[in-house]
Amino acid sequence: MLPFTHQQFLDVLSAYNAAAWPAQVLAYLAGLAACFALVRRGPGSGRFVATTLAVGWAWTGVAYHLLQFTHINPAAYAFGALFLLQSALFLLAGWQGRLEFGAAGGPRRVLAWALFAYSGVVYPLIGLAAGMPAAQLPMFGITPCPLTLFTFGVLLLATARLPWWLVVVPSAWALVGGSAAFLLQVPQDWPLFFSVLLVPVLVRHRRGDAVTATATP
């Protein structure tokens, strides 16, 4: 049983989107820049992408959870703290050189780019098709669910074994946020449940990809 109604949830999203403008545009630009860095794989691309993710998780933790969602759900204080922790973990992994990206191929690359397209384009379109007004849509990069889907896509392109602690919070939110698909009538959140199945793939060592990344100029 949720401590808030469906309408209260939509009202929070509406107030948040109005207060956050033009962060929605900046989030899309940051996402595109991260995708370009993933394709180019130049010096420092790992740190740039990790920093981009860190900013997204920090913003969402503070601006969405702590400043807005706490109005209707006290658990949002814990959510906000976890999102800030995840932001710090991305910075730590990125600046320690533990997040590097290479020429991942096969199903992982296809799935990663499918998640990018879904979180940025398909996600809001499904919301509109389901009858959600544009002002009440969970937006790419600044709300938890599309941010989590984008994050899983990025991590799929990592070239080496990911630290297990880097995927705990995204995995937990995939389950919590995925419940919105039926509890809050947000059908575009259904893929969050299935994204948890990616965790074993993310944390295993991928020696072949690391070699490929090293050999790629």
C-alpha positions in Angstrom: 0.0 0.0 0.0 1.5 3.3 -1.1 1.4 6.3 1.2 0.2 8.5 -1.6 -2.4 8.4 -4.4 -1.8 8.2 -8.1 -3.0 11.8 -8.5 -0.5 13.0 -5.8 2.2 11.3 -7.7 1.3 13.1 -10.9 1.0 16.4 -9.1 4.6 16.0 -7.8 5.8 15.2 -11.3 4.0 18.3 -12.7 5.5 20.6 -10.0 8.9 19.0 -10.4 9.0 19.5 -14.2 7.9 23.1 -13.9 10.5 23.8 -11.2 13.3 22.0 -13.0 13.0 23.7 -16.4 15.3 23.9 -18.4 17.1 21.0 -16.8 15.2 18.6 -19.1 16.9 20.1 -22.2 20.3 20.0 -20.4 19.8 16.4 -19.5 19.2 15.4 -23.1 22.3 17.3 -24.2 24.4 15.6 -21.4 23.0 12.2 -22.5 24.0 12.9 -26.1 27.5 14.0 -25.1 27.9 10.8 -23.1 26.8 8.7 -26.1 29.3 10.5 -28.2 32.0 9.8 -25.7 31.1 6.2 -25.6 31.4 6.0 -29.4 34.6 8.0 -29.7 36.3 6.3 -26.7 39.0 9.0 -26.5 41.3 9.8 -23.6 39.3 10.6 -20.5 36.0 9.3 -21.9 35.5 7.0 -19.0 35.8 9.8 -16.5 33.5 12.0 -18.6 30.8 9.4 -18.8 31.2 8.5 -15.1 30.9 12.2 -14.2 27.8 12.6 -16.4 26.1 9.7 -14.6 27.2 11.1 -11.2 25.6 14.5 -12.0 22.4 12.8 -13.1 22.1 10.7 -9.9 23.0 13.6 -7.6 20.5 15.9 -9.3 17.8 13.3 -9.1 18.6 12.5 -5.5 18.3 16.1 -4.4 16.0 17.9 -6.8 13.5 15.0 -7.3 13.6 12.9 -4.2 14.6 15.3 -1.4 12.9 18.5 -2.6 9.8 17.1 -4.3 9.0 13.4 -3.6 9.4 13.8 0.2 6.2 15.9 0.1 4.2 12.7 -0.4 6.5 9.9 0.7 8.8 10.0 3.7 10.8 7.1 2.2 12.1 9.6 -0.4 14.6 10.8 2.2 16.2 7.3 2.1 15.9 7.3 -1.7 17.6 10.6 -2.0 20.5 9.5 0.2 21.0 6.4 -1.9 21.0 8.3 -5.1 23.7 10.7 -3.7 25.7 7.6 -2.6 25.4 6.3 -6.1 26.6 9.6 -7.5 29.7 9.4 -5.3 30.4 5.8 -6.3 30.3 6.8 -10.0 32.8 9.6 -9.3 35.0 7.2 -7.4 35.0 4.5 -10.0 35.4 7.0 -12.9 38.3 8.9 -11.4 40.0 5.7 -10.2 40.0 4.4 -13.8 37.6 1.6 -13.0 35.0 2.6 -15.6 36.4 2.4 -19.1 34.5 1.8 -22.3 35.4 0.0 -25.5 34.1 -1.5 -28.7 31.6 -3.9 -27.1 29.9 -6.0 -29.7 27.1 -8.5 -30.1 24.0 -8.5 -27.9 25.5 -6.2 -25.2 26.1 -3.4 -27.6 22.6 -3.8 -29.2 20.9 -3.9 -25.8 22.9 -0.9 -24.6 21.8 1.3 -27.5 18.3 0.0 -27.3 18.2 1.2 -23.6 19.5 4.6 -24.7 16.8 4.9 -27.3 14.2 3.6 -25.0 15.0 5.9 -22.0 15.3 9.0 -24.1 12.7 8.6 -26.9 10.4 5.6 -26.5 9.9 6.1 -22.7 8.1 9.5 -23.0 6.2 8.4 -26.1 4.7 5.4 -24.2 3.7 7.8 -21.5 2.0 10.1 -23.9 0.3 7.2 -25.6 -1.0 6.0 -22.2 -2.6 9.4 -21.7 -0.1 11.1 -19.4 0.1 14.9 -20.1 3.6 16.1 -21.2 3.9 18.2 -18.0 3.6 15.1 -15.9 6.0 12.8 -17.7 9.0 11.4 -15.9 11.8 13.0 -17.9 15.1 11.6 -19.2 18.1 12.2 -17.0 16.3 14.0 -14.2 13.9 11.4 -12.9 14.9 8.0 -11.4 13.4 5.4 -13.8 14.6 6.7 -17.2 18.0 7.6 -15.5 18.3 4.0 -14.2 17.6 2.5 -17.7 20.2 4.8 -19.3 22.7 3.9 -16.6 22.3 0.2 -17.2 22.9 0.9 -20.9 26.1 2.7 -20.2 27.4 0.0 -17.9 26.8 -2.7 -20.5 29.5 -1.0 -22.6 32.1 -1.2 -19.8 35.2 -3.1 -20.9 36.2 -4.7 -17.6 34.6 -6.3 -14.6 32.5 -3.8 -12.7 32.7 -3.5 -8.9 29.6 -5.1 -7.4 29.0 -2.0 -5.3 28.5 0.0 -8.4 25.3 -1.8 -9.4 23.6 -2.3 -6.0 21.6 1.0 -5.9 20.5 0.9 -9.6 19.4 -2.7 -9.2 17.4 -1.8 -6.1 15.8 1.1 -7.8 14.9 -1.1 -10.8 12.8 -3.2 -8.5 11.3 -0.2 -6.5 10.7 2.0 -9.6 9.5 -1.0 -11.7 6.6 -1.4 -9.3 5.3 1.9 -10.6 4.4 0.1 -13.8 1.3 -1.3 -12.1 1.0 0.5 -8.7 1.1 4.0 -10.3 0.0 3.1 -13.8 3.3 4.0 -15.5 3.5 1.4 -18.3 6.9 2.7 -19.6 8.5 1.4 -16.4 8.0 -2.3 -17.1 11.6 -2.7 -18.6 13.0 -1.8 -15.2 12.1 -5.2 -13.8 13.9 -7.0 -16.6 16.9 -4.7 -16.3 17.8 -6.5 -13.0 18.6 -9.5 -15.1 21.6 -7.6 -16.5 23.4 -7.5 -13.2 25.2 -10.9 -13.6 26.4 -9.8 -17.0 27.7 -6.5 -15.7 29.7 -7.8 -12.8 31.5 -10.7 -14.5 35.0 -10.2 -15.9 35.1 -9.6 -19.7 38.7 -10.2 -20.6 38.1 -10.1 -24.4 36.5 -6.7 -24.3 39.3 -5.3 -22.2 41.8 -6.5 -24.8 39.7 -5.0 -27.6 39.5 -1.7 -25.8 43.2 -1.6 -25.3 44.0 -2.4 -28.9 41.5 0.2 -30.2 43.2 3.6 -30.9 
